[in-house]
Amino acid sequence: MSLSTVVKIAIALLIAFFAIEKLRVHRADQRLRNPVGTTQQQPFADTPVQTATRDAPFVRQGYEIKPLANFAVRARVLSREDYSLGKEADLSRTDLALGWQRMADPAVYGLLRISQGGRWYRYFWRDQPPIPLQEIIESSANMHMIAADATVERALAKVRKGQWVRITGKLVEVSHASGWRWTSSLTRTDSGASACELVWVDSLQVED
């Protein structure tokens, strides 16, 4: 075998090696960007994403669940509270107070005293709020979680304050034959009674 042939073979092997290595790095990067259980199509953004849905109502544990909108959010957990009493707890045993944009920054929410109770989310400050009050309202919310299945239930049980979570599902209205009704807010600009989101959670991932 001539020297020129050996050189050509060596060059070809080097080209093949770098091509394979480039493909391996690309795939590894894709796995980091899209962990197991997520896809590139999931619409996570700096604020919750809400889109129209045509999904039909369905029944869960004797309650009718009516989808109102598709919903996705990536947010910081500001607080969590678990419940066991009332019709609400038949479906939703956990509320998460979530923050996004500047309300996901510990330097901001750390200056607030945050609490939950009675299915409400409350925040207090000394002297003046760290960011404008309306911004706090529009970049944080109390959300009632309804786990779609046992996998989501287990993931939800592990969520802790300070973690980042990614949630996809539906904003829903829940009703009962007795006339009882529980309806999600459909805007992020409200506050007070009826301002919480009622979320049917199809998937939930916790970021390390």
N, C-alpha and C positions, 0 to 999 in steps of 0.2 A: 504494500500500500504506500503510495507516494505521500510526501510531506504535505503537499497541497490538499490531498484528500483528507488527511488527518485533521488539518486545520479547518476545513469546511465542516467536517463532522463535529468538531469541538464547538464551532460557532453555532451550528444548528442546535446542539444540545444546550448551549447557553441561552439561546433565544427561547427554546421550549421551557427551560427552567424558569426564566423570568416571566414568561406568559402564565405559567401555572401558579407562580407565586403571586402575581398580580391578581389572578382570579381568586385565590385563597383569601387574600387580604380584603378584596371587595366583598366576598361572601361574609367574612367575619364582621366587617363594618355594617353590612345589612342586618346581621343578627343583633348587633348592638342597637341599631336604630329601630328595629322591629322585634322586640322580645317575644317569646312564645306567648300566644294568646292575643297578639295584636297584629294588625295588618296596616299597610301603608294607606289604605282607604279610610281608616278611622280618622274623623275630623277633629283632632285635638288642636287647640289654639290657646292664645293667651287669655281668652275669655270663653265661657261655656258656649257651645254651638247647639243651636236649636233649629230644626227643620220640620217641615210638614210631614205628616204620616197618614196613610190610609189603612193602617192596620185595624182589624175588626176587634170589638170588645171580646173578652173571654172571662171565664169564671175561675176563681182561685179560692178554695176553702169557703165556699158559700158567698163570696163577694164578687161582684162584677167589676172587672178592670177595664177601663176605657182608655186606650192610648190617645193622648192629646198632641204629642209632638215627639220626634226623635230627639235624643239628647246625648251630648258627649262633653266631658269636662276633664281637664287636667288641673289639679289644684292642691294646695297645701291643707292638711288637716289642722284646723285651729283648735278643735275640741271634739269629743265624742260623748254621747250619752245614751245609755241603754234603758229600755222601758219594758215592763211586763204587764201593765194594767191597761184596760180600755180596749175598745174595738180596734184602735189603731195598732196595738201591739199584736193583734192576731196576724197581721201581715208584716208590720214594720217594727222590729224590736230595737233598731239603732238609728239615731240621728247623727249626722256628721255636719259640723260647722266647717265650711270650706272657704278658702281664700285664694284669689288669683290676682294677677298683676301686682300692684304694690302691697296688697293685703296678704301676699304669699311671702313677703320679706320679713324675717324675724326682727329686723331693725324697726319695722313699723308695727306689726301686730304684737311684738313684745312689750310695747308701751301701753297696750290695752289690757284691761282685766276682762277676760272672756269667760262666760259661763253659759250653761244650758240647763233647762228645766221646764217641765210642763209643755214640752214640744216647742219651746222657744229658744232662741239664741240671743244672748245679750252681751254688750260690751260697754265698758266704762273707762274713763281716762281722768287724769289729774290735769287741772288748769285748762288745757285745750287738746283736741285730738291730734295725733301725729300727722294725719292727712285730712283733707276736708271730709266732713260727715257724709256728704252725698257720694264721695268716692268710696268710703267704707261700705255704704249701702250697695253700691253698684259692683263692688269687687269682692263681696263675701255674701254667704247665705247659709241658712240652716236647711239641710236637706234630709227628708225622711227616706230611708233606704228600704226597698222591698226586694229581697234577693230572689232572682228568677229560679235558682236551683241550689242544690246542696254545695256545689263548687263555689258559687258566689257567697253563700252563707259562711263557708269556712274562711274564705278570703276576707270577708267583712269582719269576722271575729278577731282577725289579727291586726286590723288597722289601729294605729296609735297616733296620738297627737304629735305634730311636727313632720309626719311623713308626707311624701307626695303620692297622690293616687290618680289613676286614670280610670274613669267610669264611662261606660256607654250603656244606653238603654232608652227608656221612654219616660216622658212626663205623663202622669196618668191621673185619672179621676176614679175613685173607688166608691162604690155604692152598695147598699145592703137592702134587702127586701123590707126591713123595718122602716126605711126612709132615711137612714143615716147616710151621709155623704161626706167624702173627703177629697178635696180638689187641689191639684197642684197650681202654684203660681206659674204664669207663662211669661214673666218679665223679670229682669234682674234689677229693675229700678225701683221696686216697691219695698216697703218695710212695714213692720207691725203685723197685725192679724192677717192671716191668709197670704202672707208673703213668702212662705216656705215652699220649696220644691218637693213634690212627692215623686220619687224616682223608682221606676221599675228597672232594676239593675241587671242587665244581660251579662256584663263582664266588668270585673274590677281587678286592677293590677296595682300593687304597691311598688313604688320605686325605691331601691335601696339608697 
